[in-house]
Amino acid sequence: MDHHGQVVALLDATGSFFEPARTAFPGAGEAAWARAALLDPGAAGPEGSWVLDFRCFAIARPGGRWVLVDAGVGPAASPAAAWAPVPGRLPAALAEAGIEPAQVEAVVLTHLHEDHAGWASGAAGEPYFPAARYVVQSAEVAGLDRADPVWDWTVAPLRAAGQLHEVEGVHRLFPGITLLPTPGHTPGHQSVLVEQGDGARDVLVTGDVLVHAVQLADPAIPYSHERDRAAARASREAVLARAVEQGALLGTAHLTRAFVEPG
């Protein structure tokens, strides 16, 4: 199992993106692609395809409780089914890590894209993690179209259950777990800084600030599905600078390596 200190990486799915890598990352130069191939060789699929993981992270808390960051692609019927490899295997990954859904006290949704919110709800629309508050930036909820399938799949049922918690800006969720606004990919995107102590390196769970190693090679490279490219670049540069400053590892959602160096 891939983990750093109290942070456990949970692989929900692996698949190929619906666009070639060079279409998804316009303007990337050959030097950046070459460096990306060294940083994350598993992302290079046949004929220029982009192979990506869909990953969540669990953070251990006292008393056998856990914080989950993101909720993966979800079951076969989830909105991510339109393009992502569903069903995901998060329930099995949690079991392998010894984590029961009822032990999850908070689920941080970095953003409300379908491949990050899939296991938020169960088969009947009930929250999959019954004891959890689901924490999302207010700007993210405000920026989500009511016609987006994630609204009915995730936002509406969590709100009805009283389990959707909207926060604004930097938010200290628990000691050592801080939510950092990192907008651009979506209006209310957030990343999660886990400060561990005990000699374990801090981990900065990036969400989709960084979706491919080519953006680690050159943070100025845009992703074709970012809502605001300039804001996304600023967030990416800030996250990388913060990680370098704190000596933190990056916890990545879509690279085929869960934990990578920021520099």
Salt bridges, closest charged atoms under 4 A:
GLU19 OE1 - HIS225 NE2 3.20
GLU30 OE2 - ARG22 NH1 2.81
ASP53 OD2 - ARG55 NH2 2.53
ASP70 OD2 - HIS116 ND1 2.86
GLU96 OE2 - ARG89 NH2 2.56
GLU105 OE2 - ARG61 NE 2.67
GLU105 OE1 - ARG65 NH1 3.29
ASP115 OD2 - HIS116 NE2 3.54
ASP115 OD2 - HIS254 NE2 3.32
GLU166 OE2 - ARG159 NH2 2.77
ASP208 OD2 - HIS111 NE2 3.21
ASP208 OD2 - HIS116 NE2 3.07
ASP208 OD2 - HIS185 NE2 3.19
ASP208 OD1 - HIS254 NE2 3.06
GLU226 OE2 - ARG236 NH1 2.92
GLU237 OE2 - ARG233 NE 2.94
GLU261 OE2 - ARG201 NH1 2.72
